[in-house]
Amino acid sequence: MSATLTEYDAAPRTPGTRPPRPDAAAGRAPKKKKFPFAPWMLLAPSIVLLAVMVVYPTIVMFITSFTDLEIKNKMLDTPANFVGFDNYLEVFTKSDFPAVLARSLGLMVVLTVLIVAVGMLIALLMLRLTKGWRLLVSVGLLLAWAMPPLSATVVWGWIFDTDYGLVNWVLNTLTGTQDFRGHSWLANPWSFMMVLVIIIVWQSIPFAAFTFYAGLGQVPDEVLEASQLDGANGRQRFRLIVLPYMRNVLTAVIVLETIWNLRIFTQVYALQQQGGLVSETNVLGTYLFRQGLGEFGVTAAIGVFMVILLMGISYYNVRSSLKEEEA
């Protein structure tokens, strides 16, 4: 063995190479990598929580959507019958769900566009403000963001109140008439949606503004200065430089806001209790809640459709962003 090692040490070597050691050439099997237990042990609580709170209810909802489960089945303790796709056909052909879906999608588009646009404008404004004014704007945004949705809806409902609302008083004062005395903003579906948009945008802008403000800090100042020296104006710098750097942040905000705006419930339900017409102002969340008070099978079918819709929207946005990065 010692002679072999001596020959190994005395063997001629070319630069950058090393002859294999005798024990390595003996055919010894490589050691198997150990399974990384530590990361999975750390992830185990989250995985269990997701399985219990998300996976299991989703599976039950999917199975229930193919049955005729109702309150009377539960009260009589009779098993639900398998009905195939009857619940899905009923949802789209024998109910007002298509109108509710169209209303929810239109509201989602309006809310997402307003939140992203105004949030970006506020983030750009915060870059130009002095430290004191930036702190003041940040505190104001945080106060709006920290207010519970139900409390915010009640307060805005008082502002648009029929008899004692601030909006009616201001409009009567500005016009010098009493045309808006007793005017109900929630009785009309269009003005109801206007109030709803104000409430949701007011509370959602802080998240978008803070996220965009953090993302704008990643844009290199040298690139912006060089483009300015080349003669690019502010709009060109924003479109050709800032937006490409902000693409990932912008996509994340759009995806999140799309999902949140399609799942709104608290603001709509609270406004409906203050005077809105339920049949004309229902969105997917409130419609699903009221439908779920009786027919569980039909409600589960609506829930399955909402899950597929949200996953499709999220996948499309994320996939488009990844394709742009690969290009």
Residue pairs with C-beta under 8 A, 6 or more apart in sequence:
4 22
5 22
8 19
8 21
8 22
11 19
13 19
58 307
61 300
61 303
61 304
61 307
62 300
62 304
64 80
64 296
64 297
64 300
65 87
65 88
65 297
65 300
65 301
65 303
65 304
66 82
66 83
66 84
66 85
66 87
66 297
67 80
67 81
67 82
67 83
67 297
68 80
68 81
68 83
68 86
68 87
68 297
69 80
69 295
69 296
69 297
69 300
70 80
70 294
70 295
70 296
70 297
71 294
71 296
73 79
73 80
80 297
83 297
87 297
87 298
87 300
87 301
88 301
88 305
90 298
90 301
91 97
91 298
91 301
91 302
91 305
92 98
95 298
96 279
96 282
97 287
97 302
100 282
100 283
100 284
100 287
101 284
103 282
103 283
104 262
104 283
104 284
105 262
107 193
107 196
107 197
107 261
107 264
107 283
108 258
108 261
108 262
110 197
111 197
111 200
111 201
111 204
111 257
111 261
112 254
112 257
112 258
112 261
114 197
114 201
115 200
115 201
115 204
115 205
115 208
115 257
115 261
116 208
116 250
116 253
116 254
116 257
118 201
118 205
118 208
118 209
119 204
119 205
119 207
119 208
119 209
119 211
119 212
119 253
120 208
120 209
120 212
122 137
122 141
122 205
122 209
122 212
122 213
123 208
123 209
123 210
123 211
123 212
123 213
123 215
123 216
124 212
124 216
124 238
125 137
126 134
126 137
126 138
126 209
126 213
127 213
127 216
129 137
138 210
141 205
141 206
141 209
141 210
142 206
144 152
144 202
144 203
144 205
144 206
145 203
145 206
145 207
147 203
149 203
149 266
149 267
150 266
150 270
152 199
152 202
152 203
152 267
153 199
153 266
153 267
153 270
153 271
154 270
154 274
156 195
156 198
156 199
156 202
157 186
157 195
157 270
157 271
157 274
158 164
158 165
158 166
159 165
159 166
159 167
160 167
160 168
160 185
160 186
160 195
161 168
162 168
162 182
162 183
162 184
162 185
162 275
163 182
165 185
167 180
167 185
168 180
168 181
168 182
168 183
171 179
171 180
172 178
172 179
172 180
172 181
184 275
185 191
185 192
185 194
185 195
186 192
186 195
186 271
186 274
186 275
186 276
187 275
187 276
187 277
189 276
189 277
189 280
189 281
192 271
192 276
192 277
192 280
192 281
193 281
195 271
196 267
196 268
196 271
196 281
199 267
199 271
200 261
200 264
200 267
204 257
204 260
204 261
207 253
208 253
208 257
211 249
211 252
211 253
212 246
212 249
212 250
212 253
214 249
215 245
215 246
215 249
215 250
216 242
216 246
218 245
218 246
219 241
219 242
219 245
219 246
220 245
223 241
224 237
224 241
224 242
227 236
227 237
227 240
227 241
228 237
232 240
232 241
243 250
247 321
247 324
247 325
248 321
248 325
251 317
251 318
251 320
251 321
254 317
255 313
255 314
255 317
255 318
258 313
258 314
258 317
259 310
259 313
259 314
262 284
262 306
262 309
262 310
262 313
263 284
263 285
263 306
263 310
264 283
264 285
265 283
265 285
265 286
265 289
268 276
268 281
268 282
268 283
268 285
268 286
269 285
269 286
269 289
271 281
272 278
272 281
272 286
278 286
278 290
282 290
284 302
284 306
287 302
288 299
288 302
288 303
288 306
291 298
291 299
291 302
292 299
